[in-house]
Amino acid sequence: MEVPDDAPEDCPVCDRPYDSVSEHDAGVMVNLLDNERYQRVCFEPRPGGRLWFFHHTHAQTATAEDPYSD
């Protein structure tokens, strides 16, 4: 896992603020059941077979206008 230097200010998938971003090229597993810190992780494919993960906290997804919120 790497942290990209050129990450955008808001998530390019849902246009919301995010807590952190990580970059992966292999071995991805996601489980957010009962996660105390994160509500959602958005994924964006990047050139070269890499994948960016945008980690959103519960507070960052808790809006009525957010179609991706639970």
N, C-alpha and C positions, 0 to 999 in steps of 0.2 A: 504494500500500500504506500502511496505517495500523496502528499498534499500539493495540489497545483498552485503555482505562483500567479497564474492569470485567471483565477476564478472570478466569476461575475459577482456583482453586489447582491443581486437577488437570484433566486433559483430560476433557471431558464425553462424549467418544465411547468411550474405552477405560478411563477412570478411573485412568490412570497419570500420574505426574509428566511434565512436558514442559520443554524448554529455553527455548522462546520461542513466542510467538503473534503472528500477523499477520492483518490484516483486509483483504479485497480486494473490489472491486466490478466488476472487469473484467480481462480479459487474464491468465488463469491457465494456467501450464504447470508440470508437476512431473516431474522426472527424478531419481531417487535411486540410479541405478545407480552403483556404486563411489563413493558419497558418503562422504567421510571423517568427516563430522560427524554426519549424521542417518541413522537407520535407517528411520524411518517419519514420515509426516505424516498426521495425522487431519484431516478436514474437517467443519465443522459449518455448515449453512446458518443465516443470521441474518435477521432482519426487514429489509425494504427491499432485498432482492436481494443482500445482502452475504454473504461466506463467510469464516469464521475458519479459519486453518490452525494446527494445534498441532504443533510440530516436536519430535520425540523423538530423543534421541541413541541411539547403539548401546547404551550402558550402561543407559539407561532402559527398553529393550525386552528386555534379556537375562535373562528369568526363565522358568523352566519353566511357571509358572502362567499366563503371558500368552498367551491364544489368538491374539493378533495378531502375535506374534513369529515370525520365520522360523526 
